[in-house]
Amino acid sequence: MRDYLEKKFGVTPPVFVLSVVSLFNDIASEMLYPIIPIFLTTMLGAPASVVGLIEGVAEGVSSLLKGFLGKLSDLSRKRKIFVVLGYGLGTIANLFYGLANTWHMVLAGKVTSRIGKGVRTGARDALIAENVEQGKMGSAFGFHRGADTIGAILGPLLAVLFLHFYQDNYRLLFFLALVPTTTALILLLVYIKEKQRGPVEEGFKRFRIRSLPRKFLFFSFIATVFALGNSSDAFLILRAKGLEFSLVLTVLTYVLYNITYAAFSLPAGVISDKLGQKNVFILGLIIFALVYAGFALAQSGLLIWILFPIYGCYMALTDGVSKSYIATLVPAEQLGTAYGFYYMLTGIAAFLASLVGGLLWTHFGSEWTFFYGATLALIAAILFMFSGGPHPATPENAVMQP
């Protein structure tokens, strides 16, 4: 099986282990993700604007760190230490949730969790890209995102079962999430062995963002335009709850989204290797715009059951695909910096999107949050559609040679 995955999809042993680590970590984080906005609004009495503030501030902090730490992982020629530290901070965040009596403690937990994500993400994606051969980048990242999203399916289901049998004991659930995150850390520490890299060249110490390829910088601009309207998924959950969904049904719609996300991540990556990541990414943006317009217009719960799985298709067509696309644009020695810069820009934009989304929701109605996001997604798709771009995994920019 391992040989088949490596030959067919470029899933080398390090990529497989990192995928399993992401699976366990996502079991924990997704146990809590659909619960936290409901916990905030029902148990702690926070308004939607506070939910947007918390999500936005956490994303903003994470994004600033991604830009700095991605470059640092390139300069240090080290990846694993950043990945371990990042997952460790995510584990600590669960303690804040379990002890929270006000929304400020939830904010502290979210910021800690997102700091962890900022520390690990650029280095982890660079580590994956460095272990994938030419022409398999989309497939490998698709496999990783698929494994990650299987965790996002199992997590909410475990949360629903737990809350059913333990009478909505949110705090105990937050502490229970420590089990899979600790398992992920152990796997990472034991099974990931980092490659030996040469010393840093003197010239590289003076590396500047402007030395990144222009096509990468343009793609980052397109993604940032889109991210300015891509507010937190917490608003999707609150929208379902607003249509009189119970806690269980709300979480199950979120699970349905993750099922389609997981199911289509690997196929989307394979298709992007054949048809080009750019084309697949544009399709994802168009689907996002249609889904957000649907959430704005939804008047019944039936439409929500349709929109959530389609939203999962959008994620499959953009998340892993964008990462593999970047790997075809940027030389290996700049990957950590490139991923960090990309996540910094899109994360700051996501902070603004969540902040604006929360204000639009509170002062004008929930539909304006979604119309705003749909409009920016269409603008980004049109801009990208009429721009040039490279074919996937061309020999001069492939990260790992077979």
C-alpha positions as CSV (number, residue, x, y, z in Angstrom):
1,M,0.0,0.0,0.0
2,R,2.8,2.4,0.9
3,D,4.6,1.8,-2.4
4,Y,1.3,2.2,-4.3
5,L,0.6,5.6,-2.6
6,E,4.2,6.8,-3.3
7,K,4.2,5.7,-6.9
8,K,0.7,6.8,-7.8
9,F,0.2,9.9,-5.8
10,G,3.7,11.0,-4.6
11,V,2.8,10.1,-1.0
12,T,6.3,9.5,0.4
13,P,6.7,8.2,4.0
14,P,7.3,11.7,5.5
15,V,4.2,13.0,3.6
16,F,2.2,10.0,5.0
17,V,3.2,10.6,8.6
18,L,2.5,14.4,8.3
19,S,-0.9,13.5,6.9
20,V,-1.6,11.2,9.9
21,V,-0.4,13.9,12.3
22,S,-2.8,16.4,10.7
23,L,-5.6,13.9,10.9
24,F,-5.2,13.5,14.7
25,N,-4.7,17.3,15.2
26,D,-7.9,18.0,13.2
27,I,-9.9,15.5,15.2
28,A,-9.2,17.7,18.2
29,S,-9.6,21.1,16.6
30,E,-12.7,20.1,14.7
31,M,-14.3,18.6,17.9
32,L,-14.3,22.2,19.1
33,Y,-14.6,24.4,16.1
34,P,-18.4,24.1,15.5
35,I,-19.0,24.1,19.2
36,I,-17.0,27.3,20.2
37,P,-19.3,29.8,18.4
38,I,-22.4,28.2,20.0
39,F,-20.6,28.1,23.4
40,L,-19.8,31.8,23.0
41,T,-23.3,32.9,22.0
42,T,-25.4,30.6,24.2
43,M,-23.2,29.9,27.3
44,L,-21.2,33.1,27.5
45,G,-23.8,35.5,25.9
46,A,-21.4,37.0,23.3
47,P,-23.0,38.7,20.2
48,A,-22.0,37.8,16.6
49,S,-19.7,40.8,16.4
50,V,-17.6,39.3,19.2
51,V,-17.5,36.0,17.4
52,G,-16.1,37.8,14.4
53,L,-13.7,39.8,16.5
54,I,-12.3,36.6,18.1
55,E,-11.9,34.8,14.8
56,G,-10.4,37.8,13.1
57,V,-7.9,38.7,15.8
58,A,-6.7,35.1,16.1
59,E,-6.3,34.9,12.3
60,G,-4.4,38.2,12.2
61,V,-1.9,37.2,14.9
62,S,-1.4,33.8,13.1
63,S,-0.9,35.5,9.8
64,L,1.8,37.9,11.0
65,L,3.7,35.0,12.5
66,K,3.5,32.9,9.4
67,G,5.2,35.6,7.4
68,F,8.2,35.8,9.8
69,L,8.5,32.1,10.8
70,G,8.2,30.8,7.3
71,K,11.3,32.8,6.3
72,L,13.0,31.7,9.6
73,S,12.5,28.1,8.7
74,D,14.3,28.8,5.4
75,L,17.1,30.6,7.0
76,S,17.7,28.0,9.8
77,R,17.4,25.1,7.3
78,K,15.1,23.5,9.9
79,R,11.5,22.6,9.5
80,K,10.6,20.0,12.2
81,I,11.2,22.2,15.2
82,F,8.7,24.7,14.0
83,V,6.1,22.0,13.3
84,V,6.5,20.4,16.7
85,L,6.3,23.8,18.5
86,G,3.2,24.7,16.5
87,Y,1.3,21.6,17.3
88,G,2.3,21.9,20.9
89,L,0.8,25.4,21.2
90,G,-2.4,24.1,19.7
91,T,-2.6,21.5,22.4
92,I,-2.2,24.2,25.1
93,A,-5.0,26.2,23.7
94,N,-7.6,23.6,24.8
95,L,-6.8,24.4,28.4
96,F,-7.9,28.0,27.9
97,Y,-11.3,26.9,26.4
98,G,-11.9,24.5,29.3
99,L,-11.2,27.2,31.9
100,A,-13.2,30.0,30.1
101,N,-15.8,31.9,32.0
102,T,-15.8,34.9,29.7
103,W,-15.2,35.4,26.0
104,H,-11.8,36.9,26.7
105,M,-10.5,33.5,27.7
106,V,-11.9,32.0,24.5
107,L,-10.0,34.7,22.7
108,A,-6.8,33.8,24.5
109,G,-7.3,30.2,23.5
110,K,-8.0,31.1,19.9
111,V,-4.9,33.3,19.7
112,T,-2.7,30.6,21.3
113,S,-4.1,28.0,18.8
114,R,-3.5,30.3,15.9
115,I,0.0,31.2,17.0
116,G,0.6,27.5,16.9
117,K,-0.8,27.3,13.4
118,G,1.3,30.3,12.4
119,V,4.5,28.6,13.7
120,R,3.9,25.3,12.0
121,T,2.1,25.8,8.7
122,G,4.8,27.3,6.4
123,A,7.4,24.9,7.7
124,R,5.1,21.9,7.4
125,D,4.0,22.7,3.9
126,A,7.6,23.2,2.9
127,L,8.5,19.9,4.5
128,I,5.8,18.2,2.4
129,A,6.9,19.9,-0.8
130,E,10.5,18.9,-0.3
131,N,9.5,15.3,-0.1
132,V,7.4,15.1,-3.3
133,E,8.7,14.4,-6.8
134,Q,8.0,16.4,-9.9
135,G,4.5,16.1,-11.3
136,K,2.9,14.8,-8.1
137,M,2.6,18.0,-6.1
138,G,-1.1,18.4,-6.4
139,S,-1.7,14.7,-5.6
140,A,0.5,14.7,-2.5
141,F,-1.1,17.9,-1.1
142,G,-4.5,16.6,-2.0
143,F,-3.8,13.4,0.0
144,H,-2.6,15.5,3.0
145,R,-5.7,17.7,2.9
146,G,-7.9,14.6,2.5
147,A,-6.4,13.0,5.6
148,D,-6.6,16.3,7.5
149,T,-10.3,16.5,6.6
150,I,-11.1,13.0,7.7
151,G,-10.1,14.2,11.1
152,A,-12.5,17.1,10.6
153,I,-15.3,14.5,10.0
154,L,-14.5,12.4,13.0
155,G,-14.0,15.4,15.4
156,P,-17.5,16.9,15.2
157,L,-19.1,13.4,15.3
158,L,-17.2,12.6,18.4
159,A,-18.2,15.9,19.9
160,V,-21.9,15.3,19.2
161,L,-21.8,11.8,20.8
162,F,-19.9,13.2,23.8
163,L,-22.3,16.1,24.3
164,H,-25.3,13.7,24.0
165,F,-24.1,11.3,26.6
166,Y,-22.6,14.0,28.9
167,Q,-25.4,16.5,28.8
168,D,-23.7,19.3,26.9
169,N,-20.6,19.4,29.1
170,Y,-18.6,21.7,26.9
171,R,-15.7,22.2,29.3
172,L,-15.0,18.5,29.7
173,L,-15.1,18.2,25.9
174,F,-12.4,20.9,25.6
175,F,-10.1,18.8,27.9
176,L,-10.9,15.6,26.0
177,A,-9.4,17.2,22.9
178,L,-6.0,17.0,24.5
179,V,-5.9,13.2,23.7
180,P,-5.6,13.4,19.9
181,T,-3.4,16.4,19.9
182,T,-0.9,14.6,22.2
183,T,-1.0,11.6,20.0
184,A,-0.2,13.8,17.0
185,L,2.8,15.3,18.8
186,I,4.2,11.8,19.7
187,L,3.9,10.6,16.0
188,L,5.7,13.8,14.9
189,L,8.5,13.4,17.3
190,V,9.1,9.7,16.7
191,Y,8.6,9.3,13.0
192,I,9.6,12.5,11.2
193,K,13.3,12.6,10.4
194,E,14.5,15.8,8.8
195,K,16.9,15.9,5.9
196,Q,20.4,17.3,6.3
197,R,20.6,20.6,4.5
198,G,23.7,22.6,3.5
199,P,24.8,25.9,5.2
200,V,22.9,29.1,4.5
201,E,24.5,31.1,1.8
202,E,25.6,34.6,2.8
203,G,23.5,36.2,0.0
204,F,20.4,34.4,1.2
205,K,20.6,36.1,4.6
206,R,19.7,39.4,2.8
207,F,16.7,37.8,1.2
208,R,13.8,40.1,0.5
209,I,10.2,39.5,-0.4
210,R,10.7,41.3,-3.7
211,S,13.0,38.5,-4.8
212,L,10.1,36.0,-4.9
213,P,8.9,35.2,-8.4
214,R,6.4,37.7,-9.8
215,K,3.9,35.1,-10.7
216,F,3.8,33.9,-7.1
217,L,3.3,37.5,-5.9
218,F,0.4,38.0,-8.3
219,F,-1.2,34.8,-7.2
220,S,-0.8,36.0,-3.6
221,F,-2.6,39.2,-4.6
222,I,-5.5,37.3,-6.1
223,A,-5.8,35.1,-3.1
224,T,-5.8,38.1,-0.8
225,V,-8.6,39.8,-2.7
226,F,-10.6,36.6,-2.2
227,A,-9.7,36.3,1.4
228,L,-11.0,39.8,2.1
229,G,-14.5,38.3,1.8
230,N,-13.8,34.9,3.1
231,S,-14.9,35.3,6.7
232,S,-14.7,32.6,9.3
233,D,-16.7,29.4,8.9
234,A,-18.2,30.2,12.3
235,F,-20.7,32.4,10.4
236,L,-21.9,29.5,8.4
237,I,-22.5,27.6,11.6
238,L,-24.4,30.5,13.1
239,R,-26.4,30.8,9.9
240,A,-27.5,27.2,10.2
241,K,-28.3,27.7,13.9
242,G,-30.3,30.8,13.0
243,L,-32.6,28.7,10.8
244,E,-33.6,26.8,13.9
245,F,-31.2,23.9,13.6
246,S,-30.5,22.1,16.8
247,L,-26.9,21.8,18.1
248,V,-26.8,18.2,16.7
249,L,-28.1,19.1,13.3
250,T,-25.9,22.2,13.0
251,V,-22.8,20.0,13.7
252,L,-24.0,17.3,11.3
253,T,-24.2,19.9,8.5
254,Y,-20.6,20.8,9.2
255,V,-19.7,17.1,9.2
256,L,-21.3,16.8,5.8
257,Y,-19.2,19.7,4.5
258,N,-16.0,17.9,5.7
259,I,-17.1,14.6,4.1
260,T,-17.2,16.2,0.7
261,Y,-14.0,18.1,1.4
262,A,-12.2,14.9,2.3
263,A,-13.7,12.9,-0.6
264,F,-12.7,15.4,-3.3
265,S,-9.3,16.6,-2.0
266,L,-7.2,13.9,-3.6
267,P,-9.2,13.8,-6.9
268,A,-8.9,17.6,-7.1
269,G,-5.2,17.4,-6.5
270,V,-4.8,14.7,-9.3
271,I,-6.9,16.8,-11.7
272,S,-4.9,19.9,-10.9
273,D,-1.7,18.0,-11.9
274,K,-3.2,17.3,-15.3
275,L,-5.3,20.4,-16.0
276,G,-3.3,23.0,-14.1
277,Q,-3.8,24.3,-10.6
278,K,-4.9,27.7,-11.8
279,N,-7.9,26.3,-13.6
280,V,-9.0,24.2,-10.7
281,F,-8.5,27.1,-8.3
282,I,-10.7,29.5,-10.4
283,L,-13.5,26.9,-10.4
284,G,-13.3,26.7,-6.6
285,L,-13.7,30.5,-6.3
286,I,-16.8,30.4,-8.5
287,I,-18.3,27.7,-6.4
288,F,-17.6,29.7,-3.3
289,A,-19.4,32.7,-4.7
290,L,-22.4,30.6,-5.5
291,V,-22.5,28.9,-2.1
292,Y,-22.2,32.2,-0.2
293,A,-25.0,33.7,-2.3
294,G,-27.0,30.6,-1.4
295,F,-26.4,31.2,2.3
296,A,-27.5,34.8,1.9
297,L,-30.8,33.8,0.3
298,A,-31.6,30.7,2.3
299,Q,-35.0,30.7,4.0
300,S,-35.2,27.0,5.0
301,G,-33.0,24.4,6.5
302,L,-33.3,22.2,3.4
303,L,-31.0,24.5,1.4
304,I,-28.4,24.4,4.1
305,W,-28.1,20.7,3.7
306,I,-27.3,21.2,0.0
307,L,-25.0,24.2,0.4
308,F,-22.6,22.7,3.1
309,P,-21.5,19.7,0.9
310,I,-21.0,22.0,-2.1
311,Y,-18.9,24.3,0.2
312,G,-16.7,21.2,0.8
313,C,-16.1,20.9,-2.9
314,Y,-14.9,24.5,-3.0
315,M,-12.4,23.7,-0.2
316,A,-11.1,20.6,-2.0
317,L,-10.6,22.7,-5.2
318,T,-8.7,25.5,-3.5
319,D,-6.9,24.5,-0.3
320,G,-4.4,21.8,-1.3
321,V,-4.4,23.1,-4.9
322,S,-3.2,26.5,-3.8
323,K,-0.3,25.0,-1.8
324,S,0.8,22.8,-4.7
325,Y,0.5,25.7,-7.1
326,I,2.9,27.8,-4.9
327,A,5.3,24.9,-5.0
328,T,5.4,25.1,-8.8
329,L,6.1,28.8,-8.7
330,V,8.9,29.1,-6.1
331,P,12.4,27.5,-5.7
332,A,12.9,25.0,-2.9
333,E,15.2,27.2,-0.9
334,Q,12.5,29.9,-0.7
335,L,9.4,27.7,0.0
336,G,9.2,28.5,3.7
337,T,9.3,32.2,3.0
338,A,6.8,32.0,0.2
339,Y,4.3,30.0,2.2
340,G,4.7,32.2,5.2
341,F,4.3,35.4,3.1
342,Y,1.2,33.9,1.4
343,Y,-0.4,32.9,4.7
344,M,0.4,36.3,6.2
345,L,-1.3,38.2,3.4
346,T,-4.4,36.0,3.2
347,G,-4.6,35.7,7.0
348,I,-4.6,39.4,7.6
349,A,-7.3,39.7,4.9
350,A,-9.3,36.9,6.6
351,F,-9.0,38.9,9.9
352,L,-10.5,41.9,8.1
353,A,-13.2,39.6,6.5
354,S,-14.3,38.2,9.8
355,L,-14.3,41.6,11.4
356,V,-16.4,43.1,8.6
357,G,-18.5,40.0,8.4
358,G,-19.4,40.3,12.1
359,L,-20.2,44.0,11.8
360,L,-22.4,43.5,8.7
361,W,-24.2,40.6,10.5
362,T,-24.9,42.6,13.6
363,H,-25.9,45.9,12.0
364,F,-27.4,45.0,8.7
365,G,-28.3,41.3,8.8
366,S,-26.6,38.0,8.1
367,E,-27.3,38.0,4.4
368,W,-24.9,41.0,3.9
369,T,-22.0,39.0,5.3
370,F,-22.5,36.4,2.6
371,F,-23.2,38.8,-0.3
372,Y,-20.0,40.6,0.6
373,G,-18.0,37.4,0.4
374,A,-19.6,36.2,-2.8
375,T,-18.8,39.5,-4.5
376,L,-15.1,39.5,-3.7
377,A,-14.8,35.8,-4.7
378,L,-16.1,36.7,-8.2
379,I,-13.8,39.6,-8.5
380,A,-10.8,37.4,-7.6
381,A,-11.9,34.7,-10.1
382,I,-12.3,37.2,-12.9
383,L,-8.8,38.8,-12.2
384,F,-7.2,35.4,-12.1
385,M,-9.0,34.1,-15.2
386,F,-7.5,36.9,-17.4
387,S,-4.0,36.5,-16.1
388,G,-1.1,34.3,-17.3
389,G,0.2,31.4,-15.3
390,P,2.6,28.5,-15.6
391,H,1.8,24.9,-16.3
392,P,1.9,22.7,-13.2
393,A,5.2,21.2,-12.1
394,T,7.4,22.4,-14.9
395,P,11.0,21.1,-14.6
396,E,12.5,24.4,-13.7
397,N,10.4,24.9,-10.6
398,A,9.7,21.4,-9.4
399,V,10.8,21.0,-5.9
400,M,12.0,17.4,-5.7
401,Q,13.4,15.5,-8.6
402,P,12.5,11.8,-9.0
